[in-house]
Amino acid sequence: MNTALKFRHTLARAARARRVRGFSLVEVSVVLVVAGLVSWAAFSAFDTVSEQQEREGAMSLARQMQGSLRAFAMRHGRLPCPDSGATATGYESLTGGSCTAGNQVGWFPYVALDMEVPQESLRARYAVFRAASGTPASDADLAVALERTGDTAGEATHLDVTDLIVALGNAAALALSTSRAHLTGDAGASGVIDCATNAVMPVAYWLVLPLDDRSGDGLRLDAPHTAAGTCAASPNAPIRSTSDDVVLAESPVQLAGWLRRSMP
């Protein structure tokens, strides 16, 4: 066998040996990097899908809560009183059967609306518009049933939903006040999401359903929402790196319109 042929046989044996031994360190490194990238992409997609499902579930629950609020308003001629307890019990905070004066922000009163109270970390905050007046026809306290149309006791329309509709009209006519339930912007057409500098519109009520603590401050609510604040971000505000709270709200005009359309 000549020298050239021996050399080719040597190379062939070396190649077979490499194939038997398996991957080289470089090849193994490449495989590990690719596998890591695939795993990262898979977990990232899982997180995104999970977050989206969680948000859609919260939005669906908020719409159920809206339906319960509207039904309560139709039946009682007022909006429910917030649960002002330190921890949510699900009951309205009433004094002598009426909403305690000054109580306009608290927990959502699930029990009063025949809804199941969720686990503590998912309980919603709730604010209702309150602007009492000594003149019933001008009153805009939406959490109090009050005869505002002059009907007398015993009449079918005494203390009914028509009195709430009057209160909603009165609320819509008042100047925007940051001391009552209102919305800030949406980081878009309505301007910045900033309760201190951009109060946008009053609302009959708002709901804030907390999801994750994106702000990392240990509190369930993310900015601009606070436990005692009357301000909420616009429901149109997108998810942000520091907030994923779900907001639902209705203006006095919107709620009055729905009540009128739904009256028997």
C-alpha positions as CSV (number, residue, x, y, z in Angstrom):
1,M,0.0,0.0,0.0
2,N,1.4,3.3,-1.0
3,T,1.8,6.3,1.3
4,A,-1.1,8.3,0.0
5,L,-3.5,5.3,0.4
6,K,-2.3,4.8,4.0
7,F,-2.9,8.4,4.8
8,R,-6.5,8.3,3.5
9,H,-7.2,5.2,5.6
10,T,-5.8,7.0,8.6
11,L,-8.1,9.9,8.0
12,A,-11.1,7.6,7.6
13,R,-10.4,5.8,10.9
14,A,-10.1,9.1,12.7
15,A,-13.4,10.3,11.3
16,R,-15.1,7.0,12.4
17,A,-13.6,7.4,15.8
18,R,-15.0,11.0,16.1
19,R,-18.4,9.7,15.1
20,V,-18.2,6.9,17.7
21,R,-17.1,9.3,20.4
22,G,-20.1,11.6,19.7
23,F,-20.3,15.4,19.7
24,S,-17.3,17.7,20.2
25,L,-17.3,20.2,23.0
26,V,-18.1,23.0,20.5
27,E,-21.0,21.0,19.1
28,V,-22.3,20.3,22.6
29,S,-22.1,24.0,23.5
30,V,-24.0,24.9,20.4
31,V,-26.8,22.4,21.3
32,L,-27.0,23.7,24.8
33,V,-27.3,27.3,23.7
34,V,-30.0,26.5,21.2
35,A,-31.9,24.4,23.8
36,G,-31.7,27.3,26.2
37,L,-33.1,29.8,23.7
38,V,-35.9,27.4,22.9
39,S,-36.7,27.0,26.6
40,W,-36.6,30.7,27.2
41,A,-39.0,31.4,24.3
42,A,-41.4,28.7,25.5
43,F,-41.5,30.0,29.0
44,S,-41.8,33.6,27.8
45,A,-44.8,32.6,25.6
46,F,-46.3,30.7,28.5
47,D,-46.0,33.8,30.8
48,T,-47.6,36.0,28.1
49,V,-50.5,33.6,27.6
50,S,-51.0,33.2,31.3
51,E,-51.0,36.9,31.9
52,Q,-53.4,37.5,29.1
53,Q,-55.8,34.8,30.4
54,E,-55.7,36.3,33.9
55,R,-56.5,39.8,32.6
56,E,-59.3,38.5,30.4
57,G,-60.7,36.6,33.4
58,A,-60.6,39.8,35.5
59,M,-62.3,41.8,32.7
60,S,-65.1,39.2,32.5
61,L,-65.5,39.4,36.3
62,A,-65.6,43.2,36.2
63,R,-68.5,43.0,33.6
64,Q,-70.4,40.7,35.9
65,M,-69.9,43.1,38.8
66,Q,-71.1,45.9,36.5
67,G,-74.3,43.9,35.8
68,S,-74.8,43.4,39.6
69,L,-74.3,47.1,40.2
70,R,-76.9,48.0,37.6
71,A,-79.4,45.5,38.9
72,F,-78.9,46.8,42.5
73,A,-79.4,50.4,41.3
74,M,-82.6,49.5,39.5
75,R,-84.0,47.7,42.5
76,H,-82.9,50.1,45.3
77,G,-82.8,53.5,43.6
78,R,-79.1,54.0,44.7
79,L,-75.7,52.5,44.2
80,P,-74.3,50.3,46.9
81,C,-72.2,51.7,49.7
82,P,-68.5,50.8,49.8
83,D,-67.2,48.2,52.3
84,S,-65.0,50.5,54.4
85,G,-63.5,47.8,56.6
86,A,-59.8,47.3,56.9
87,T,-60.2,43.9,55.4
88,A,-63.0,43.2,52.9
89,T,-66.1,41.5,54.5
90,G,-68.3,41.9,51.4
91,Y,-70.9,43.9,53.2
92,E,-71.9,47.6,52.8
93,S,-70.8,49.9,55.6
94,L,-74.1,51.3,56.7
95,T,-75.1,53.4,59.7
96,G,-78.7,53.2,60.7
97,G,-79.4,51.6,57.3
98,S,-77.8,54.4,55.3
99,C,-74.4,54.7,53.8
100,T,-72.0,56.3,56.3
101,A,-71.4,60.0,55.5
102,G,-68.0,60.5,53.8
103,N,-67.7,56.8,52.8
104,Q,-67.0,56.9,49.1
105,V,-64.0,54.5,48.6
106,G,-63.6,51.0,49.9
107,W,-63.9,47.4,49.0
108,F,-66.6,46.1,46.6
109,P,-69.6,44.9,48.7
110,Y,-69.9,41.5,47.1
111,V,-72.4,40.1,49.6
112,A,-74.8,43.0,49.2
113,L,-74.9,42.2,45.5
114,D,-75.3,38.4,45.9
115,M,-71.8,37.7,44.6
116,E,-69.2,35.4,46.1
117,V,-66.4,37.1,47.9
118,P,-63.1,36.2,46.2
119,Q,-59.8,35.4,47.9
120,E,-58.3,38.4,49.7
121,S,-55.6,39.2,47.1
122,L,-58.2,39.6,44.3
123,R,-60.9,41.7,46.1
124,A,-61.7,44.8,44.2
125,R,-61.7,48.4,45.2
126,Y,-64.8,50.4,44.6
127,A,-65.6,54.1,44.6
128,V,-69.0,55.8,44.3
129,F,-69.9,59.4,43.5
130,R,-71.2,61.3,46.5
131,A,-72.3,65.0,46.6
132,A,-75.1,65.5,49.1
133,S,-77.3,68.6,49.0
134,G,-79.8,70.0,51.5
135,T,-82.2,70.4,48.6
136,P,-83.4,66.9,47.4
137,A,-84.0,68.0,43.8
138,S,-80.3,69.1,43.6
139,D,-78.8,66.1,45.5
140,A,-76.1,64.0,43.8
141,D,-75.3,61.4,46.5
142,L,-75.6,58.2,44.5
143,A,-75.2,55.9,47.5
144,V,-78.3,57.2,49.3
145,A,-81.9,56.5,48.4
146,L,-83.7,59.9,48.5
147,E,-87.0,61.2,47.2
148,R,-85.8,63.8,44.6
149,T,-88.9,64.1,42.4
150,G,-91.5,65.1,45.0
151,D,-93.4,61.8,45.1
152,T,-95.2,61.0,48.4
153,A,-95.0,57.8,50.4
154,G,-97.3,55.2,49.0
155,E,-96.9,56.3,45.4
156,A,-95.4,53.7,43.0
157,T,-92.6,56.0,42.1
158,H,-91.7,57.0,45.6
159,L,-88.0,56.3,46.3
160,D,-87.5,54.4,43.0
161,V,-84.9,54.4,40.2
162,T,-86.3,57.7,38.8
163,D,-84.8,59.4,41.9
164,L,-81.4,57.9,41.2
165,I,-81.6,59.1,37.6
166,V,-82.2,62.7,38.9
167,A,-79.2,62.3,41.1
168,L,-77.1,61.1,38.2
169,G,-78.1,64.2,36.2
170,N,-77.2,66.4,39.1
171,A,-73.8,64.7,39.3
172,A,-73.1,65.2,35.6
173,A,-73.9,68.9,36.0
174,L,-71.3,69.4,38.8
175,A,-67.8,70.7,38.1
176,L,-65.1,68.0,38.1
177,S,-63.7,67.6,41.6
178,T,-60.8,65.4,42.5
179,S,-62.3,64.8,46.0
180,R,-65.0,62.6,44.3
181,A,-64.8,59.5,42.2
182,H,-63.1,60.3,38.9
183,L,-60.7,59.1,36.2
184,T,-57.3,60.2,35.1
185,G,-55.9,59.6,31.6
186,D,-55.2,56.5,29.5
187,A,-51.6,57.3,28.3
188,G,-53.2,58.1,24.9
189,A,-56.0,60.5,23.7
190,S,-57.0,61.3,27.3
191,G,-53.5,62.2,28.3
192,V,-51.1,61.0,31.0
193,I,-52.0,58.6,33.7
194,D,-51.5,60.9,36.6
195,C,-54.0,61.6,39.3
196,A,-52.2,64.7,40.5
197,T,-52.0,66.5,37.2
198,N,-54.6,65.1,34.8
199,A,-58.1,64.6,36.2
200,V,-60.3,63.8,33.2
201,M,-63.9,63.0,34.1
202,P,-66.2,62.3,37.0
203,V,-67.8,58.8,37.2
204,A,-70.8,57.4,38.9
205,Y,-68.6,54.6,40.2
206,W,-65.3,52.8,39.3
207,L,-64.0,49.3,40.1
208,V,-60.4,48.4,40.3
209,L,-59.5,44.7,40.2
210,P,-55.8,44.1,41.2
211,L,-53.8,41.4,39.5
212,D,-50.0,41.2,40.1
213,D,-47.9,43.6,42.2
214,R,-46.2,45.0,39.1
215,S,-45.0,48.1,41.0
216,G,-43.1,45.9,43.4
217,D,-44.1,47.9,46.5
218,G,-45.8,45.0,48.3
219,L,-49.3,46.4,47.8
220,R,-51.9,44.8,45.6
221,L,-52.9,48.0,43.9
222,D,-50.6,49.5,41.3
223,A,-50.2,53.2,40.6
224,P,-52.1,55.4,40.2
225,H,-54.5,53.4,42.4
226,T,-54.3,53.8,46.2
227,A,-56.4,52.4,49.0
228,A,-58.0,55.7,49.8
229,G,-57.7,57.6,46.5
230,T,-60.8,58.7,44.6
231,C,-58.9,58.5,41.3
232,A,-58.6,55.5,38.9
233,A,-56.9,55.1,35.5
234,S,-59.1,55.1,32.4
235,P,-60.4,51.7,31.6
236,N,-58.7,52.2,28.2
237,A,-55.2,52.4,29.7
238,P,-52.9,49.7,28.5
239,I,-51.0,47.2,30.6
240,R,-47.8,48.8,31.7
241,S,-44.6,47.6,33.2
242,T,-45.7,49.0,36.6
243,S,-49.4,48.3,36.5
244,D,-51.9,45.7,35.3
245,D,-54.9,46.6,37.4
246,V,-58.2,46.1,35.5
247,V,-60.5,49.2,35.7
248,L,-64.2,49.4,34.9
249,A,-66.2,52.6,35.3
250,E,-69.4,54.4,34.1
251,S,-70.1,58.1,33.9
252,P,-73.3,59.5,35.4
253,V,-74.7,60.0,31.9
254,Q,-73.9,56.4,30.8
255,L,-75.5,54.9,33.9
256,A,-78.6,57.2,33.7
257,G,-79.0,56.2,30.0
258,W,-78.9,52.5,30.8
259,L,-81.4,52.9,33.7
260,R,-83.8,54.8,31.5
261,R,-83.7,52.1,28.8
262,S,-84.1,49.3,31.3
263,M,-87.1,50.8,33.2
264,P,-90.3,48.8,32.9
